[in-house]
Amino acid sequence: MRNFMLAAIAATALPTAALAQIDPDALRDAALKDEIAWDITEGITTEIGPRLAGTEAEARARAWAVKKLAALGFSNVRNEPFPMKTWVRGEERLEVLAPFAQPLTLTALGNSGATGSRGLEAEVVYFPDLAALQAAPDGSLKGKIAFVSHSMTRTQDGSQYGAFGAVRRSGPATASRKGAAAILIRSVGTDYHRNPHAGGTNFPAGVAPIPAAALSLPDAEQLERIVKRGQPVKVKLTLTPRQIGTTQSGNVIAEVPGSDPAAGIVLVACHLDSWDLGTGAFDDAAGCGIVTAAAKRIMDAGQPRRTIRILWAGAEEVGVFGGTAYFEKHKVERHAAAAESDFGADRIWRVDFKFPAAAKPVADRVATALSPLGIARGKDPASGGADVSALVASGVPGIDLQQDGTRYFDLHHTPDDTLDKVDPVQLRQNVAAWTAMLAVVANAPEPLGAAQ
Amino acid sequence: MRNFMLAAIAATALPTAALAQIDPDALRDAALKDEIAWDITEGITTEIGPRLAGTEAEARARAWAVKKLAALGFSNVRNEPFPMKTWVRGEERLEVLAPFAQPLTLTALGNSGATGSRGLEAEVVYFPDLAALQAAPDGSLKGKIAFVSHSMTRTQDGSQYGAFGAVRRSGPATASRKGAAAILIRSVGTDYHRNPHAGGTNFPAGVAPIPAAALSLPDAEQLERIVKRGQPVKVKLTLTPRQIGTTQSGNVIAEVPGSDPAAGIVLVACHLDSWDLGTGAFDDAAGCGIVTAAAKRIMDAGQPRRTIRILWAGAEEVGVFGGTAYFEKHKVERHAAAAESDFGADRIWRVDFKFPAAAKPVADRVATALSPLGIARGKDPASGGADVSALVASGVPGIDLQQDGTRYFDLHHTPDDTLDKVDPVQLRQNVAAWTAMLAVVANAPEPLGAAQ
């Protein structure tokens, strides 16, 4: 609210108030004092907490979101529900029985099978990476528990998630095909805390879901040391997650109506659901705070040419169900551009575009407006982010405002993803960047988007 | 083993081999390549893991210790058993029921009472610090759960543990006296991970033990935010720890016999037990590694004048039962000096003494030998460390080799106290300092100790 008042004072002070308000540079600099993004991030994480897709907690989060977006003054605020198949966590324990009895810390992967409440006792077979698991002869793991490691390291762009995340995405199905009774993986993460990283896995049709869980890095290295002593390692694994059938999720949508409906919609997205272990501050309450704060700043500065649509997607973590539902329902509408904030809350350092040649001047102006924030243009084609990637793949111009991911995979999908991890100063830099981008893109006179 | 061979080569190369071997500076520098301390730390944490006092895991740790100390070539290796009353952890859960339903992470304090397996539902009453709890009128907490915060910060000397640790040590008894049904505290720690800090509390005779638990810092601040929204906060607390009666603990002892029995014993201590949430690498496997590696280096260099006695104390965490048992059994013996390593494995930066005036030249020579390691003399009187403090208080000269505690209370009593936290380079600096200290003190010609 403080910033809104500052904007109002600025509007009074300047003779060319209306023009000044939509000047990307002025809006950008005012956004460096933003408090809206923090207010939203603090609100969701405090008043809802964890909000696993398809659960009652996610439904409460949607109600919170509708109320908040309406209170902020947006138009056409609504929930667009969709059904989904929902998995929920149960008990989870791992005990080394021999040769060195001790408990280890782990968490079940989304879609993991269950051991039953009495647990599963079996011998561990160690694989240093996914390729080694893939090379194991069929049937060689029968009755055993595969334990698969990897070598992911921190990078600023977070790009190692693609390569090393495969151990979580496809490792369990691979182990199941080879007859394993269960699989343990080293968490797809980079921190040395006793917080395992959750995340979804997939068992394609015909592949039996087996119990699948991630050990924290300290626990994975402990189990590696135990294995490397050379004696057979026997463990007892207890995981009791359940598939609870079809429940409801939904996308929450709000708009800043534009003056030129034919100019298409600028879609700015985040996701409202979180994994269940933390309160989803970095992933992705902050993303919702950032895009919403930026859209409000544009709204408060005067009606933009293009409609800005805010999408707080449901059920991203468990399979981008919200993004898919949005695409199916809205792909017939004209989308001028799409972007998502879903990589934490640290400083944006790079911007990538996937723009048609005719719109190159728009991208150039965005890059110029971002430069004072320490953001340089990259060479990758933008993918848009999970919930808008189908739109971008279908030809809608995409923009990636790339956040510093150096510590993202310390927190990603862990109990540690909590509000205290959000740095208000870096959060404001994000809002400034999104505000500048929206000021340019929503008001660009050039045509944007495939349908125009 | 590598270092032992280096020492052997040095002995061959130097004409005055025997003297060179007990030169504190040469022994100190050779210890900067130590691998014994790491080997012990890695061994205890990997092959035993958590080892709560009085449990079967601690008994396995004693057996491991006796075997290891004998294999290293020490004399008079033995276990000195003692009985103790033992408390063990049970289930632990906290759910906010209203106004913002969500789970929070916590752990029971040692000696906590139990809620029963069905849990306890009650309203939370917030106190910003222990003084505020103490000021609450008697009876005002009847049927309520007290929630007490504090403001501990990181310090290099760890000194804030004294002041802010009071919330854990005496807060539960204070809350019980005022009629509280249970107490929650902000963990006595400095890290923002979802790892609550365990630790003992006390209920004096006549004060009913109530359920008492610590929230991780992110959880404590979440509960504070929820409380500060101004609505009544109702929670469900489930803690099922148990007092299991009298079991056995023990002190493991080993010696390097000296050439002059009348010169007294130099006691170097650590503790073998750990809290149950982590593997006790920092607290205190590393301490056992450090003092033992240093004693072995002195032993390998030739018989010292004074007997060096190594004490791996049992049951330190839960009430210094091992240190007390040692004092009662051995106080009649001549102790020339006593010191303990029990503050992690980071670099030693200061040395304090509590020496009689006649022994000042010995302290001076120790300080001189430590100086090249970046260690300066402090002005505090040494207390010796928990397991030797009774000896030092009784007049035995004490030495404190102060470790950098900046991150100690990030890890202290948490699940995060694991091997990966030990920096091998800083661990070796510790060994070098203890080796230099022992080389001076064990061989000093001056009289040391009250009984001489």
HADDOCK unambig.tbl for C-alpha pairs under 7 A between the chains (distance, minus, plus):
assign (segid A and resid 46 and name CA) (segid B and resid 222 and name CA) 6.42 0.50 0.50
assign (segid A and resid 46 and name CA) (segid B and resid 225 and name CA) 6.95 0.50 0.50
assign (segid A and resid 46 and name CA) (segid B and resid 226 and name CA) 6.63 0.50 0.50
assign (segid A and resid 47 and name CA) (segid B and resid 100 and name CA) 5.21 0.50 0.50
assign (segid A and resid 48 and name CA) (segid B and resid 100 and name CA) 6.12 0.50 0.50
assign (segid A and resid 49 and name CA) (segid B and resid 102 and name CA) 6.03 0.50 0.50
assign (segid A and resid 100 and name CA) (segid B and resid 47 and name CA) 5.20 0.50 0.50
assign (segid A and resid 100 and name CA) (segid B and resid 48 and name CA) 6.11 0.50 0.50
assign (segid A and resid 102 and name CA) (segid B and resid 49 and name CA) 6.04 0.50 0.50
assign (segid A and resid 193 and name CA) (segid B and resid 416 and name CA) 5.65 0.50 0.50
assign (segid A and resid 194 and name CA) (segid B and resid 415 and name CA) 6.10 0.50 0.50
assign (segid A and resid 194 and name CA) (segid B and resid 416 and name CA) 5.53 0.50 0.50
assign (segid A and resid 218 and name CA) (segid B and resid 418 and name CA) 6.81 0.50 0.50
assign (segid A and resid 218 and name CA) (segid B and resid 420 and name CA) 6.60 0.50 0.50
assign (segid A and resid 222 and name CA) (segid B and resid 46 and name CA) 6.44 0.50 0.50
assign (segid A and resid 225 and name CA) (segid B and resid 46 and name CA) 6.98 0.50 0.50
assign (segid A and resid 226 and name CA) (segid B and resid 46 and name CA) 6.64 0.50 0.50
assign (segid A and resid 415 and name CA) (segid B and resid 194 and name CA) 6.11 0.50 0.50
assign (segid A and resid 416 and name CA) (segid B and resid 193 and name CA) 5.65 0.50 0.50
assign (segid A and resid 416 and name CA) (segid B and resid 194 and name CA) 5.56 0.50 0.50
assign (segid A and resid 418 and name CA) (segid B and resid 218 and name CA) 6.81 0.50 0.50
assign (segid A and resid 420 and name CA) (segid B and resid 218 and name CA) 6.61 0.50 0.50
